[in-house]
Amino acid sequence: MSLTTTLDKPASQEEAVSVRGEAAGAERVLTPAAIAFLEKLHRRFEARRLELLAARTARQARFDAGELPDFLAETKGVRDGCWEVDPVPPVLRDRRVEITGPVDRKMMINALNSGAKMFMADFEDASSPTFANMIDGQVNMQDFADGSLSFTDEKSGKAYQLGDEPAVMIVRPRGWHMEEAHLLVDGAPISASLFDFGLHIFHNGAKLHEKGVGPFYYLPKMESHLEARLWDEVFVFAQEAIGIPIGSIKATVLIETLPAAFEMDEILYELRRHIAGLNCGRWDYIFSYIKTLRAHADYVLPDRAEVGMDRAFLNAYSLLLIKTCHRRRAHAMGGMAAQIPVKNDEAANAAAFNKVRADKMREVKAGHDGTWVAHPALVPVAMEVFDDNMPACNQVLSQRCFPPISQGALLKPHSGDITEAGIRTNVSVGIEYIAAWLNGRGAVPILNLMEDAATAEISRSQIWQWLRHGADIVAANGETRKFTRAWFDEIFAEELKKIRSSVGESGFKTGRYEAAAEIFAETATSEDLTDFLTLPAYDALRALN
């Protein structure tokens, strides 16, 4: 039965808007007034969203034809101009450690109580977008805003509740490219960005503003300042609609696409009333580098493990982000270290913590104002590094001297080997992650690393890139071989067999590994590189749930 039949909506809405699905808490979230607000957002902004997505496609076609990303001539005046973003409220001035995670109730409480300054509640890469997950996340957001967020584990009986000084909540909606298939306006799905953001600000924006702790957002996967302008227009519309002052919303933009790296000034400028800073979304950025330069053989990357933030295009992008943000009095946030605690292995755990510590030391010394971790146990590690090396609440006024950062520096590929072991890791991690995603989990520990949709994108896009350009591979026996589709098929079958053996026949079936393997193989070997793994995966997710 459609949820539509259970909602008390005006007759006009009955004709225009339909909710296709059921989820616990939906009546509380998808109220008639909330649905009416979503409908207004859709009618006001959907056409422009589609125009901007078409512009992405057109620009990618130019890149595929030989053009390279570069700074825009038409916005040179913005880059050269003397301007600053509006100040942030006091509660956002110290962001030295931020923890991220899905909108699962128990995990949210643990993250909010972790000692981190901020918690990014993630409707995007760390969450599998089942209708149940998305609605449950919104219910949790309402309870947080009301001060009633708590959880009791049915199995253990353990109760979880917020401490006296929880982290500040920052919400990440899904990107402009995603749609929410369970809410249709005139038969068309609503933008997932507008669905996630709209429901959150409608129900919670005024309450959070009154308390002085929001509403705050992280904005993912933008590719241009025009997409930032659209978000600014959405913010103005929403603030006027719920009756809070313009500029109450503060957003941090993840620079996680290669084209956006050339428009950092412009993105800050478009959102100058509403922006708090930029963030180095490193994993999606690696994926975007591969995707954007997919037709260019000179930009093939080595194994993921060799693509580090301390050199080549990643180092240049990190330094440019710091330089740009501090010039405009905005926060320059560091990114995520993928390491997580390792149980029952003291040596491996110590090595993981040391890698996190080294990564955070690089960030704070470079000038970042804060960083990300994926697990509560890593909060003290990152906090100690930033406390010892950043005595003030941020480094916005530090104004370090940076050398000019050119187009060439932002495009310089990493050197290193592509190995058979790297191929096998990409295949196995990709399949394992997609299977978990199809089962409703978006953040998954695999091989002692926290994997999410961004790292899965790297796994499958690297396979595609290496196949497309016939990369030289260091085989397990030490010999160098050309990567071919036949060799990929062989490795793929062997890795899938290992997974089947590990989880057993029953686990293989219930774990949806076959569907996951099909999605991975198709998106890793298709003639054209699929824009986002999550697009075909979302269709499969809906069919399975």
N, C-alpha and C positions, 0 to 999 in steps of 0.2 A: 504493500500500500504506500502510496506517495505521502510524504509528510504534508504536502499541500492540503490534503483533505482535513488535516488536524489543526490547521492554523486559521484563526479567526481574522480573515483579511477582508478589506473592502472589495466590492464586486469588481471595481476597476483593476485592482491588483490581481484578482483571480485570473483575469484575461491576459495580463502582461507578464506576470512573474510566476514561476513554478519552481518548487523545490523537489528534486528527484532523488529521494533517499531518506533514510531514517537513521537517527543517531541519538543516543542518550543525551539529554540536555538540550536538544534542538529547540524545543518550545521556549526555553529560557533565552536562548541566543537569537534565534530567528523569529523575533517578535514582529507583529505587523509594522510597528514603527521602524524597527531596524531594517526590515526588508524594504520599506519605502525609501529609507536613506540609501541603501545599496542600489536601488533602482535609479535614484537621482544621480549617484556617482557614475553608474554605467552610461546613462543617457548623456551626461555632460562630457565624459572623458573617453569613452570607448573608441570613437572614431579616430581621435588623435593617437591613442595607443596603437591602433592598427596601422596608421600612417607611419609611425616611428618604427614599428617592426618591419614594415616594408622597406624603410630607409636602411635598416640594418642589412637586409638581404641585398639591396642594391650596392651598398658599400662593399660587402663581402665579395660580390661579383667583380668589383674593380680590383680588390686584392688578389683574387684568383687569376685575374688577367695580367698581373704583374705589378700593380701599384703597391706601395708599402705605406703603412701607417705613418703619419707625420703630424706635427703641430699645424693647426689650422691658420691659414693666412687671414681669413676673414675675422678672426677673433684676437688678432695680435694686440689690439687696443686694450682688451680685457687683461691679457697677460702682462702688458707693460704698465697698466694703470695703477694708481695709488688708492687702494680701497681695502677695507677689512670687513670680515663677517661680524654680525652682531654678537655681543657678549653672551656667554652661556650662564645659566643660573648657578648659584653656589653649589648645588648638589652634584653638578657635572664637572666641577673643576678638577677633582682628583679621580682619575680613572686608571690608576697605575696597574691594577690587575682586574681583568674582566673574565668571567667564566661563561662558557656557552653550553647550550644543551637543548634538547627537545622540550616540548610543552607538556610532557608527561608530569602528572601531579607530584608524585614522590620525588622525581629527579629535580623538579623545579624547587621544591622545598629544600632539598639538600644543597642545591646550587646557591639559593638565596641565603642559606645559613653557612656557606663555606668560608666566609671571611673576605671574599672578593669584594671590591668596591662596586662592581656592576655585574648584573646577570643578563646576558642576551638570551631571551626566550625565543627559540627558533622555530617558526612555522615553515622554514625553508629547508636547507640542505641537511639539517640534523633530524628532520621529521619525515616520516612517510605520510603523504597527503591523503590517507583514507578519510572519508567523510567523518567517521567516528573520531579520528585523531584531531582533525581540524576543529570540530565542534567542541570536543572535550578540552582542547587547548583554550578556546574562548571562554568556556565555563570557568576554567582555572584562572584566567585573566580577570574575570569578574570577581571571583572570590578574593584574589589578591588585592584588587582595588578596594573591596569592601572591608579588608582586614580579617577575613574569615578563612583564609587558605589553610587547610589541614588535611591530614591523610592518616588512615589506620589500615595497616597491612592485614588483610583477612587471614592469611596463613599464620603469621607470627604474632598477630595482635599488637605489634609495635605501633605506637602513635607518633606521628610527625607533625610538628607545628613550627611556625616561624619564630625565630629568636627576636631579641629586643632590637637588634640593629641589622636587619636584612640588607642585602645588596639592593642597589637601585635597579629597577626593571627597565630594560630596553627590549623592544619587540622587533623581530625581523619578519616582515611579511614575505611572501613569495615574490619572485621577479616578474617583470612586465611580460615575459614570454609565456608564462603559465596561465591556465584558465581553471576555474572551479566549475567542473562539469555538473555539479549537483544543484546549482542555482542558475536558472535560465531567465533571461529577459527577452521577451518576444521570440523565444525559441533558441536564443544564442547564449552560450555560457558566459558568465561574468568573468572579468579579469580576476585571477587569484590574488593579485596585489590589492585590488580594490576590495575584494571580499575580506581578506585578512585584516588590512588596515581599517576598512570601514566599520567592521563589527567591533574591533578593539576601541577605536576612538569614540564611536557612538555610545557604547555602554560605559566606558571607563575614562574618557578624556577629561571631562569636567571634574570628576572626583580626584584624579591624579593631579590635575592643575591646582585644585583647591588645597591639596596637601603639599604642594611644592615638589612633587616627585615625578613629574611627567606632564604630558605624554611624550615619550622618547622612542625613537625608532632607528633601526639599522636598515639601510636600503641596498639591496643586492643587485649585481649583474647588469648595471647600467652600462651603456656603450657610448653615450654622448651627453653633452650638456643640454641638448634639447629634451632628452629623457628626464634630466634633472629638473628642467623647467616645468615639465608636466607634473612631476611630484610637487613642486612649489605651488602650482595652481590647485592641485588636489588639497594640499594643506590649507590654503586660504579658504577654499570652499568649505572644508570640514570644520575649521575653527569658527567660521561665521555661522554655520549650521547649528553647532552645539553651544555657541555662546561663550567662547573663551577668546582672549585677545590674540590678534595676529602676532605670530612669533612665539607663542606658547609652545608649539611643537618644536622640538630640537631633534634633528636627525644626523646620523653619521653615515656617510656613504662608503661602501666597500668598493675600493678600486680593485676590481677582480676581473677586468677585461682589458686586453691590450689597447683597443681604441680609446678607452676612458683614460688611460695613463697619459695620453697626449692632450687631454682636456681637463686636467685637474683644476687649474685656475678657473676655467669656465664653469665647471660644476659647482665650485664654491661660490662663484658669483651669482649663478642662477638661484641658489638656495641660501643666499647670504643672510636673510632674515630668520632662517630656520635651521641652519647647519651648525653642528658642533665640531665636526672634523671629518677626516678621511681615515680609512683603515686599509692596511695591506692584506687583502684577501688572497694570500699567496697560492693556495691550492687551485682555486678557480682561475687565478691568473695564469698559472702554468698551462692549464687546459685551454684557456683563451689564446695564449701564445701559439699553441699547436694549431688550434682551429683557425685562427686568423691567417696564419702563414702556411696553411696546409698545402698550398700549391707550390711553395718555394723550397726547393731541395737544399738550399743553403742554411735552412733554419731547423733542421732535424735535431731533436734533443736526445741525449743519452738516457740510460736508465734513470728512473725517477730518483733513486737514492743519490745520484750524482748531481742533481739539480738543486743546489743550495742557495740560500739567501745572501751569502757573503760574496758572490761573484756574478759576473756577466749581467744579463738583462735584469735579473731579480735584484741585485744590489743597486743598480742604477735606478730602478723603479722605487725602491725603498727610500733612497736618498732624495730623489725628486719629490716624493710625497712629503717627507719631513720639511724640505726646503720650502715647498709651496704652502703647506699648511701654516708654518710658523710665520711666514711673510704676511699671511692674511689673518693671523691671530686665531687659528683653528688648531684643534688637537690632531696630532699625527700618531695614529694608533698602530702598534705592531700587530703581527699575525699569530696564527696558531702553530704551536709545536705539536706534532701528531703523537708524540710519545705519551704513554699512560703507565701507571704503576704495574709492575709485574709481580703477581702473587707466587709465593713459594720458590723464588729464585732471587736471592739477595744480590748476587753479582749482576744479573740482568736488570734488576730494579735500580741498582746504583748507577749502572750505565745509562738507563733511561733518564734518571733524574739529572745526571751530569749533562746530557744532551740538552735537556730543557734549560738548565742553568746557563749553559754556554749560549744558547739561542737568545735568551732574555738579556744576557750581558751584552751581546752584540747590539740588540735593539736599544737598550738604554744608553749605551755609549754613543750610538749613532745619533741619538736625539729624540727617539720616540717618547711619547708621553704616557704610554701604557701598553699593555699586551694582553693576549688571550691565552687561556688554558682550557682544557677539555675535561678536567677531572678535579674534584675538590682536593685531593691529596697534593696536587701540584700548585695550589694557591700559595701555600707558605714558601715554596721554592721560588716562584716568580716574585712574590712580595718581598722576600729578603733581598733579591737582586736589585729591585727598584728602590727599596728603602735605603739601601747602602749607597746607591749611585744617583739618586734623585731626591735630595732632601726637600725640595719644594713640591707643591702639589702637581706641577707639570713643568715642561721645559719650553713652553710656547714662546717665552721671551728670551730664550737662549741665543737665538740668531747665529747659529754656527755658520762658518764659511764653507760653502760647497763649490766645487769646480762646476763649470757649465756642464749640463747633462744633455747630450745631443740625441738626435734620432738614432744614430748608430749605436750609442751606448744602450738605449732602451730596446734595441733589437738584437744585441749581441748574444748568440747562442752559447750554451754551456758546452765545454769540451768533455769528453769522456767516452767510455765504451757502452755499446749496446750488447747485452749478453743474453744467452739463452735463459739463464736464471732470472733475469729481469723480465723476459717475456712470460715465463712460467708464473712468476709472482703476479704480474698484471692480470693474467688470465684467471688464476685461482682467486685473487682478491676481488676482481670484478664480478665473478659469478657468485662468490660468497656474499658480497654486499648486496647485489641485486636481489638475491633470494631473501635476505633479511628485509629489504625494502618492500618486497612483495608480501611479506608477512607482517608489515606494519611497523618495522623498526628502522629508523633513519640514521642513527649513530651507533656504529657497531665496532667493538674491539676485534681486530683481526691481526694476528702475528704481532701482538704487543703494540699496535698502533690503533688510534681511533680513526676509523674510516667513515666518511660520509659521502654524499652525492658528488662532491667536488673531487675527491680522490678517486672515486669510481670513474669519473669523467677522464681523469688523467690516464687511468689504466686502459680504457678502451680506445682513446684517441691516440695514444702512443702506438698501440698495435696498428691502427689505421695508418698513421704516418709512416711507420717503418715498412709496412707493406707497400704503400703508395710509392715510396721512393727506393724500394729494393735495398734497404739498409744492410750494411755489413754487420754480421752478428758474430760475437765470440761464443762459439759453441761450448758445451760442457767439456769436450775433449781438448779444448784450447785452440782448435782450428777456427778459421774465419769462413763463414758461409753467408751467401745472400739470403735474405729473408724472403720466403715465397709463401703463397697461399697453401701449397701442399704441406710445407713444414709447419705452418700455423695450425692447419687441420690436425696434424699429427700431435702437436703439443697440446692443443685444445682437448682432443679425445683423451689423452693421457691424464691431464689435470682433472678433467671431469670424472674420470674413473677413480682417481684418488679421493675426490670428494664423496663419491657414491660409497666407496669402501669405508671412509671415515664415519659417515653418518648412518650407514645402513640403508637397506631398501625402503623401509618404512619412513625413516627420517628424510630420505631423498625425495620421496613423494610428497609428504606433508610439508616439507621445507620449500617446496616449489622450485627446486633446483633446475628441473628440466626447462621450465619457462624462463628462468633467469639465464640459463645457458643460451637459449635461443635469442634472447634480447641482446646479450653481450656479443655473440657471434655476428648477428646481423649488423649491429651498430659499429662493430670493429672492422668489418670487412666490406661494407656496402660501397658502391661506386662513389657516391658522394658522402662526405662525413655528415652524419646526422647532427643537427645543431645542438641538441641537448638529449642526453640519454633518458632524462626523466619524461620526455614527451611520449615516446612509445611505451615506456615503462608505466606511465600513468594510465594509458589505455588498458594495459594488461592488469594493472592493479584494480581498476574498476570492474573488469570482467571477472576477476577472481574473488572480489569482495561484494 
